Amino acid sequence: MKILMMPDSFKSSLSAEKVAWILGESFSQVFPSAQIELLPVGDGGEGTLDALSQNVTMKEEWQTVSGWDGQPFSMRYMHFQEQAFFEMADLVGLPMFSEEQRRPLDFLTVGLGELVLQLQTMGIKKIYIGIGGSATVDGGIGFAAGLGYRFYDKAGHLLQPNGRSLAKIARIDDSNVPMLTTEIYAVTDVKNVLCGEAGASYVFGPQKGLKSEELATTDQALRQVYDLVDEKLPDVPGSGAGGGLAASIAGFAKGKIIHGIDFVLDVLAFDQRAEAADLIIVGEGKMDQQSMAGKAPVGIAQRAPETSTVIAICGSVDQQVLDFSDYGITACFPIIGQPASLDEALEKAEVNLQRTGLNVARLIKKARSQSFD
């Protein structure tokens, strides 16, 4: 019997590596002779790089760039051969700020563009940027500024490259932008467009700290800026990821937007690994409507062989999601066993996951007509 353990992280609780290890231990108790392969994943959101590094040999390095507040910041990246990977969330990730500290229109993303130029100078040929889990809605103009772009208002004043300046931008100057010879990819964890009701402002703005009265004005400002860049970009799937960083990578850096989980599965040679898998266990902190839009569990299930059974084990499950079979998942099990506050649920996540993993494994063994002991 072959089992692939492929969970994403349980945000604010357990890393993908930890989840995979706990589930692997639970299932090995029930199926001691099974071949259990631990393949923690990410889908472009925070933690993707750590998950990849568990399965792909990469070298970790650090470069000094401008931080979210304009101060020097030591930014992590990983590389192998002539390819480099880094995450937006390492510079300006939502978990870095309490709810009271969240100011998505004020934080800077300039350091991301600076790092791209530094990596290009080092000879890197391909750069993959994981852009999930960000704390900004700046349309990626900070990133563009890091590449050398400058933004001016109608009076010719140089603007601060943050979300609060979006509505004031009247002219974009690219005279200081060097030639970009590196291929740049926006690795997205969602397929939302940049503008409109399904866009960066309306869907993700509130959780990042955008006030209700700022949603429409920010959305309009994003559209206004990209009318100057490429008016088709705001409607491209995935362009709204990272507060609009994906649109910026495509528009200002002539990069490509790619679906995060598919990218990760390709790197992990998933199609080959899954050929003989009897079970594929997926999961994340919360299964909800965003998950159904193609995050890690669903992305894995949709690429899994028909001969494999995909089971999801998650922190919690949104009541609005009723039928997982439409997405290739046979069943989904939340680990919360009794009513509890969020803090209590996070604190007990490990023991709850152990219990649930063991029970699910026992159920599977009982349901199958033969033992794999």
N, C-alpha and C positions, 0 to 999 in steps of 0.2 A: 504494500500500500504506500502510495506517495502523497504527501501532504505539503502544500506550499503555504507558509505563513506570511501573508503580505499586508499587514496593517499599516495605516498611516498613524501619525501621532494622535494621542488624546490631548488636545490643547490644554495648557495650564495644569497638566496632570502627569502624563506619561509620554516618554519619547516613543517613536515608532520602534526603535531597537528594543526598548524595555517591553513594549506590548508583545512584540514577536517572541521574545524570550519567554515571557510568562505563558503565552498560549502554547508555545512549543513544549514547555515543561508539563503543562496540564494534559495535552494530548498524548505525550509520550507515556504518561501513567496508564492511559487506557489502551493505547496502541504501541506497546513497547518495541515491537519489531518493525514498525513503520519507518519509512524514510521521510524524515521531516526536515524541510529546507526553510531556513529563516531568511526572508527577503523583505525587510522593512522598506517601505516606500514613502515617497512624498509626491505631490502633484504640482509642484511649482510654488507652493506656500512655504512658510518657514519650516525648517527641519528637513527639507528635500535634500539639501547638500549633505547633511549628516547621514541620512538614510542611504544615499548613493555611495558615500565613502565606506560604508560597511561591506559593500559588494564590489566596488571598483577601486583599484589601487590609485590613489591620487596624493599629491603632495600639498600640504597646507602651507600657505604663505600669508603675509600681512603687508599692507601698504597704507601709508598715511594719506588721507583725503580730507575734504571738508565734511564735518559732521552735520547732523540735522539742525544744529544751532549755529553753524558757521565756524565752529572751533575745530582744531585738528582732531582727527578721529582715525583710529587704527582699524582698517577694514580687512576682513578676512576674505580670501578666495582660495580655491583649490584648482590644481591643474595636473594634467598628464598629457604627454606628447606636446602638441601645439594647441591644445584646447584648455579653456579656463571656465570655471563656474563660480558664481557668487550670488548672494541673495540680497534683495532689497531690504528684507526684514532685519538683516544684520545692522544696517545703517539707520533705518527709521521704521522699525517694526512696532505694530500695535501693542504687543506685550511689554514694550519698554516704558509705557506711560500709563499712569493711573487714569481713571475716567476724568478726574479733575484736571489732569495735565494735557489732555488731548486737544490739539489745535491743528487740525488737518490742513488749514489754509496758511499756516505760518511755518511749518517745518520745511527744511530744505533737503533736496535730493541731489544737489550739485555733485557730491562726492561720487555718485554712481557714474556720472559721465567722466569725471576725472580718472576714475579707476580704469574705465575703458581705454582712455588714451595711454595710461601707463602700461597696460597690458599689451596694447598694440606696439608700443615702443620696445617691449621685451621680445617681440616676435610671435606673440600669440596670434593664431590664424582664425580661431573660432571662439566666441564668447557667448556663454549661455547665462542669462540673468533670470533667476527665480523671482517672480514679482508678487507673490501672494503675501498676505499678512501685513500689508503696509498701513501706516498711520497717516497717510497724506491723500489729499485730492488736489494735486497741482497740475494735472494734465501732462506731467512729465517735463514741464519747462525747466525745472531745476536740473534734471538730467541733461537737457539740451544745453543749459548754461555751462555745465561742466565740460561739454564738448567744445564750447567756444561761442555759442549763439548768444546774442544780446537782444533784449526786449525793451522797446521804447513806447512811451505814450504819445498822444497827439501833439504834445508840446515839445517832444524830443527828449524828454527826461528818461534816463536809464532806470529801469524798474528792477526791484528785488525779484529774483526768479522763484516766487512761491505762489500758492493758490490765490492769495489775496490780490495779486497783481493781474490775474487772468483777464478781468473785465476791462482793464486799462490798456491792454496791449493793442497798439495800432501799427507797429512796424517791427519786423524781425530782421536782424542784421546777422549775416553768416560770414562776414569778411574775415573773422578770426578763427574759423573752423578749419582744422587741418583735413587733409584727405583721409577718409576712413577706408582702410584696406582690409580690415578685419571683418569677418562675417559675425553679425550680432543677432542673437535670438532672444525674444521675450518668451520665457517659459511660463505660461499662465495656468492658474488653477481654476479659472472660471471662463465662460464664453460670453460674458456680458459685453454689450457694445459700450461705447464711451458716453453717448448722450441719450436722453429720453428716459422714460419711466423704468427701463431695464438697465440704465446706465450707471456710471461710477458715482454720481452724486446721489441720486434717489435710492439706489439699492444699498450701497456700502457707506455712504456719507454719514448716516446717523450713528452707526457703530463706531465710527472714527471720531465722532464729536461734532459733526456738522449740525447746526441748529436748524429747526424746521423752516425758519424764514430764509435760510441760506441755500436750501436745496435747489429751488428754481433758479435763483440768480447764478449759482455755481454752474448748473447745467447749461444755462444760456451762455455763460462766459467760456466754457469749454468748447461749445459749438462755434463761438465767435473766433477763438484762437485758431481752431483747425480749419476754418474757412480760409485762413491765410496760409495754411500749410498744405492741406489736401482735404477738400470738402467731403471726400468719400470715406475717409478714415473713421469718423465717428460712428459709422454704421457697420464697421467690420467686426465680426465676432471675435471677442477677446480683447478688443481695443480698450475697454473700460477697466481692465485688470490693473492692479497696482495704482489706483487713483488716476489712471490715464497714462501710466508709464509705458504700457504696451503700445499705445498710440504714438507716443513720443519716439520709441525705439523704431517703429515702422516709418514714421514721418520724418524725423530729424536725422536718424542714423541709417535710414534705408535698410533697416533690419527686417526680420520676419517674426510673426507671431505664431508660436507653436503651442499645441495643447500639452500641458505639463505631464499628465499621467502617461500619455503615449510616448513622450520623450523618455521618461524614466523607464518604461517597460522596454523600449528599444535598447537602452543602455544595458539593462539587465538581461537582455536576450530572453525575454519572457516567453515568446512564442515557442522557442525550443524547450525551455525548462518546463512549460506547462503541458507539453504533448502527452506525457504519461501520468499527469497528476490526477489522482482520484478526487481529492478535496483541495479547494483553494479557500483559505480563511482570510477574509478582508475585514476592515473596520476603521473607524475614526471616532473622534470624541462625540459627535452628534450627527446622526443621519437625518437630513432634512431636505427641503426642496433644492437647496444649493447643491447638495450631494447628487441629486438626480440629474443635475445639469452637466454632470461629467467629471465629478471629483474622483479621487482615487478608487474607492470601492466599486463604483459603477463603471469607471473606465476599465478596471481590471476585469470585471464580470463580462463586459461587452466584448473583450478580446479573448476570453477564456474558451477553450475547446468545448464543444457540446458534450463531450464525454466526461467533463469535470463537473463536480457539484460545487457551487460557490455559496459559502455561508458567511454572513456578516455578524460580527460581534462588536458592539458599539457602546460608548458611554451612555447615550440616551437616544431615543428615536422620536422624531416629531410626529405627533398624532395625525397630521395631515397626510403623511405618507403611509398608505395602506397596503398597496400591492407591489412588492419588490420584484416579483417574477417578471414584470414587464421590462425590468432592467437587467435581467440575467442572474439575479440573486434569489436563491431558493428560499431562504429564510433569514430574518434579522433578529438578533437577540440583544436587548439592552442589558447592561450589567447591574443597573441599580435595582436592588432587591426590596427596598422599602422606602417610604417617603423620607426625604432628607433635604436639608438646605444644600445650596450649591457648594459651599465650603466643605460640608460633611461628605458630599459625594466625591469631591476631588481628593479629599484626605484618604478616603477608603477605596479609591479606584483600584489599587493593586490587589487587595484582598477580594474585592468584588469581581475583578477580572479573572482571578485564579478560580474562584468558585464557578463562575459562569462558563469558563473554558472547560473545566472538568465535567460539568453537567451536560454541556453540548456534546462533548466527545462521547460520553456515556450514552446519550440519546442516539447519536449516529451509530454507535456500535450495536445497540439494541435493535435499531431500525433495519440495519443490514442483515441479511439472512445468514451471514457467516462471520466468524471471528478472525481477527488478524493478529491474535496473540502470537 
